[in-house]
Structures are given as structure tokens and as C-alpha cells.
């Protein structure tokens, strides 16, 4: 491996992305639940929640299907499932009881073919909003979860996929969709930590049959080995009629992936020069970059043995082996 100036990179070149390997386990998290003066209905929840597989799977369900509403006299949490996802509804109800000691209500709406799990508890609602974000666009995985042991993270992936994921057993493939850019990037990292290679695509806003679709991010898993690993997490067996290969691979904690497209974009504005002590390298949402702004060519004009003009040309702030576009980061 070696560093290349970004202007020299072209389609099909292999670039490198380092997969975070650090593991930091956490046993409990504080809920900071305090009884409100005029709240006479909400049951207390535990002051500490154990960070186990049950909590992680519920977290996945909530990130995919959960929403919260905080009003002066009505604060509650909702998880919405398809009317046919009875197994997931049952699992989620059991987790709410087991993890938080709360009994949730269900409401079936035949008009839009959904089942709503309703939890009227101000303490839980505020806890979930603080942990995972206030709305779908802001949904995020808390930073401590990104370093948990792989078995705990696998349960988070399972809850995520059971909520908003798509699985096709016969045409082996799996995908996940979200409107949160941060969540999409975090799920990508979780999958890579499990040695699952995803592709990430940005879907522009569009209108279909009078339905307005917001900008979204879709994560695909299609390569045979990655699907087998994902299938073991989701407890799904794919019907592989033939092996599907992938131009990307993982080796020694690094993802090697080809560039699918290069594009020049006109830009007029400030450029921020990132400096990392000693190495001068850093990682973006995409791949590894190296700061080589200190490399330059100097043009000196001399007349009558005197310097009359000096011009210089630098390589730029982020000249290296990566693209900073999330769309092309994983092919």
C-alpha cells in the first residue's frame, strides 16, 4: 500500500478503509429518571439499565420503528410494525417488560395495516430521546454502543433489520433503509466489524403515486460470504443457487474496495486544513486520507540576479488514497 494524490485515482483503483477494532464493554447505563411533580401516572423505570443482548435488540427495534412525543400532558413512545409482523411485535412487548419492567399497549389499525406498540411513560420516553435522537432524521447509535463486544452489536443489528430491513431468501440479498445519514454510516461500521461488506447508496427525494419520499440512505448486502454472516445474525437461511463474488474484501482489519466513480465538483469557499500530529493521516466517512499540504512546487522568477516573483503549487489539503463521497465509498 502507498499514498496517492487524489487527482491520480481512477475507476477500479483499490482504496483502503480501516475497520474500527477497539472493544470497550459497558455493563450498565444510567436512566436519570426523576419523578415529575405533576406526573401521577408514569411508573418508575430502573435507575440503571443492563446493557445486555435484550436491551441491544430493543434498541435496534426502536431505532428502526420507534418514535417519541413529548407534550405537556401526554408524553409517550410508539413503535410501529406491519400488521403481519406478529412475531416481532410479541418479541418487542416481551423486551419492554423484561428490560424496563413496563407493560405496553397495542393498537391495530387495519386501514394502513399496522400495529402500534404504545408506552405511556415519560421517564422511558425522555431516556430514549436522549439516547437515540428526537426524530427519524436525527436517529443515531450512541457512541458507546459502537465499541461494544461483537455479540452485543449483533443483537443491535438483528433488531434494526427486523424493524426496517428487507430480506429476500430466494434472490439472496438484504437491505436496510433510513433517512438518517449518521445512522447509515454507523450501521456500515457495525456490519464491517462483523466482517460483512455492505454497499451504501444515497436516494434522492422523489414523488411516486402522490407519495413524497425524503432523501434516504440504503445499505445493501449481496455477496455470498457476507450474506451468510448476516443470515446467522438474523437467523435466516438464504437459498444460494450460485456463489456471488465481490470486488471488495477484508484483510487484517482493513476493507479493500474499488473506486466505482470519480467526479470533479466545482467549489468556491473556505478549505479547512486538518492536521493530525505525527502521522498527518485521518479517516473520513469514506476512507483514509493523508494531509500532504506541505508538499509543493515553487516557481521562482529571477532577473538581474534578483528574485522578482515567486509562485507555488501545493498538492492540496486532502491528497491521498480516498474519496470523501459517501455514495462511492463502498462498491
Buried (B, 14 or more C-beta within 10 A) or exposed (E): EEEBBBEEBEEEEBBBBBBEEEEEEBEEBEBEBEEEEEEEEBEBBBEEBEBBBBBBBBBBBBBBBBBBEEEEEEBBBBBBBEEEBEEBBEBBBEBBEEBBEBEBEBEEEEEEEBBBBBBBBBBBBBBBBEBBBEEBBEBBBBEEBBBBEEEBBBBBBBBBBBBBBEBEBEEBBBBBBBBBBBBBBBBBBBBBBBBBBBBBBEEEEEEEEEEEEEEBBBBBBBBBBBBBBBBEBBEBEBEEEEEBEBEBBBEEEBBBBBBBEBEEEEEEEEEEEEEEEEEBBBEBBBBBBBBBBEEEEEEEEEEEEEEEEEEEEEBBBBBBBBBEBBBBBBB
